[in-house]
Amino acid sequence: MRFVKMILLMLAIMVSGCVYSQSKHDSTIFWTQDVQLRWSDFKGAVPDPAPKWDATSFVELKTKARWVHGVPDFEVYAVFQRYDSWTRNSTSSLLLKHEQLHFDIGELYVRKMRKELSALRSKREGTPKDYLQVFDRLAEECNEMDSLYDAETAHGVYQSQQEVWNKKIAKELFRLRKYADDGFE
């Protein structure tokens, strides 16, 4: 049992998905319904050579694990990394909304993770591998959705497609509202 607990804790630390890591609290913004990104949150340097697009939002999926009554319990959050996010156009409100939706997509996948982890936990079964598969699969889906979003909107240039995505993600966030959790530390 001790070995399983250790594996599970290591899993919680090592899992990567839109990306997992630890960082300073002042350099991060946890996703909440009430907090919208501002251009002043983008504190990273534009890479050299610079890509064709005008901004990047670096969103991580953070997790913490603990044991409660002999079964794993996870906390999962979408976190915006201010010093890894950058812009070279800090005047476009449309571009800022596009970048906000990347953060919202991260939250959508956090909710999907919470839902699946809750189902595993309620069965009071599952191996660390089962939990890892949930994280890995949904993290990969999150990355794929982010890429598709940028491709279909041309990084926010195609406004009609941007509106389609805005509605799609809002609908999914609403559908999974039961798994919203603003109780971060």
C-alpha atoms as one frame of an Amber mdcrd trajectory, in Angstrom:
protein
   0.000   0.000   0.000   2.840   2.381   0.847   4.389   1.693  -2.581   1.091
   2.522  -4.301   0.811   5.780  -2.356   4.354   6.729  -3.326   3.709   5.945
  -6.988   0.520   7.984  -6.906   2.255  10.963  -5.343   5.039  10.751  -7.917
   2.385  10.564 -10.621   0.790  13.747  -9.358   4.140  15.534  -9.500   5.335
  14.201 -12.855   2.171  14.327 -14.933   2.383  16.646 -17.889  -0.406  17.938
 -19.892  -1.041  21.226 -21.412   1.998  21.253 -18.902   2.391  20.607 -15.157
   4.989  22.261 -12.924   5.473  24.296  -9.808   5.921  28.037  -9.874   5.826
  31.144  -7.745   2.306  32.210  -6.817   2.848  35.805  -7.973   3.764  34.604
 -11.447   0.545  32.636 -11.881  -3.151  33.278 -12.264  -5.541  30.509 -11.303
  -8.574  30.225 -13.573 -11.799  31.514 -12.040 -15.058  32.587 -13.626 -14.519
  36.164 -12.456 -10.928  36.737 -13.551 -10.259  37.766 -17.137  -6.757  38.127
 -18.516  -5.356  41.607 -19.171  -2.455  42.480 -21.397  -0.483  43.433 -18.290
  -0.571  39.729 -17.322   1.623  38.852 -20.328   5.080  39.432 -18.854   7.203
  37.062 -20.935   9.638  38.110 -23.628   8.759  37.608 -27.280  10.868  34.660
 -28.469  13.678  35.154 -30.952  13.092  34.307 -33.695   9.509  35.440 -33.205
   6.677  33.258 -34.512   4.122  34.651 -36.973   1.394  35.081 -34.348   1.194
  38.037 -31.976   0.722  36.413 -28.560   1.062  33.189 -26.602  -0.776  32.157
 -23.450   1.102  29.566 -21.435  -1.499  27.581 -19.511  -0.614  24.747 -17.154
  -2.773  22.089 -15.597  -1.620  21.812 -11.993  -2.447  18.934  -9.718  -2.097
  17.983  -6.084  -2.768  14.505  -4.736  -3.488  13.192  -1.275  -4.971  10.090
   0.276  -8.385  10.311   1.896  -9.829   7.193   3.538  -7.474   4.967   1.576
  -8.212   6.330  -1.888  -6.497   9.056  -3.893  -8.017  12.506  -4.074  -6.796
  15.027  -6.627  -7.063  18.760  -6.932  -6.607  19.971 -10.499  -6.401  23.596
 -11.672  -5.805  25.595 -14.843  -3.051  28.130 -14.244  -1.859  30.955 -16.498
   1.905  31.474 -16.351   2.516  35.205 -16.624   6.267  35.112 -17.308   5.949
  32.436 -20.002   3.112  34.257 -21.792   3.938  37.078 -24.164   2.481  39.532
 -26.658   3.727  42.018 -29.171   0.282  43.560 -29.662  -1.057  44.801 -26.349
  -3.829  46.929 -27.859  -6.078  44.372 -29.556  -9.082  43.433 -27.438  -9.979
  40.734 -29.995  -6.568  39.103 -29.636  -6.848  39.268 -25.852 -10.207  37.471
 -26.030  -8.563  34.844 -28.224  -5.837  34.318 -25.614  -8.451  34.177 -22.828
 -10.105  31.285 -24.619  -6.844  29.302 -24.457  -7.086  29.711 -20.675 -10.746
  28.672 -20.811  -9.836  25.552 -22.815  -7.396  24.652 -20.045 -10.221  25.012
 -17.513 -12.497  22.875 -19.678  -9.984  20.033 -19.547  -9.465  20.505 -15.827
 -13.202  19.965 -15.403 -13.080  16.881 -17.591 -10.233  15.560 -15.430 -12.154
  16.289 -12.228 -15.174  14.447 -13.610 -13.225  11.333 -14.601 -11.099  11.300
 -11.459 -14.234  11.635  -9.354 -15.761   8.636 -11.120 -12.608   6.567 -10.513
 -12.474   7.648  -6.897 -16.146   6.848  -6.271 -15.504   3.263  -7.359 -12.777
   3.115  -4.699 -10.615   1.220  -7.122  -8.082   1.878  -9.821  -4.339   1.701
  -9.990  -1.940   4.619 -10.305  -1.732   3.663 -13.974  -5.502   4.245 -14.331
  -5.133   7.764 -12.956  -2.099   8.439 -15.127  -4.043   7.361 -18.201  -6.788
   9.867 -17.393  -4.250  12.689 -17.042  -2.282  11.721 -20.138  -5.307  11.223
 -22.377  -7.032  14.445 -21.379  -3.805  16.457 -21.455  -3.215  15.246 -25.009
  -6.805  16.136 -25.938  -6.264  19.587 -24.437  -3.150  20.104 -26.561  -4.990
  18.910 -29.666  -7.920  21.221 -28.996  -5.580  24.191 -28.481  -3.898  23.472
 -31.814  -7.216  23.037 -33.618  -8.492  26.268 -32.073  -5.485  28.223 -33.346
  -5.709  26.574 -36.774  -9.431  27.232 -37.237  -9.264  30.825 -36.009  -5.832
  31.617 -37.540  -4.715  32.654 -34.038  -7.786  34.864 -33.629  -7.744  36.507
 -37.060 -10.917  34.807 -38.354 -13.519  36.456 -36.162 -16.472  34.366 -37.381
 -14.595  31.200 -36.354 -13.549  32.877 -33.109 -17.234  33.399 -32.258 -17.972
  29.738 -33.026 -15.220  28.704 -30.622 -16.301  31.203 -27.949 -19.796  29.684
 -27.952 -18.521  26.102 -28.098 -16.222  26.479 -25.083 -18.779  28.486 -23.079
 -21.349  25.743 -23.700 -18.932  23.017 -22.575 -17.862  24.951 -19.472 -21.532
  25.380 -18.576 -22.237  21.688 -19.169 -19.394  20.763 -16.792 -20.137  23.526
 -14.233 -20.583  20.874 -11.534 -16.822  20.327 -11.772 -15.850  23.975 -11.437
 -13.831  24.665  -8.326 -12.514  28.060  -7.325 -11.184  26.713  -4.016  -7.508
  26.879  -4.852  -4.742  27.788  -2.411
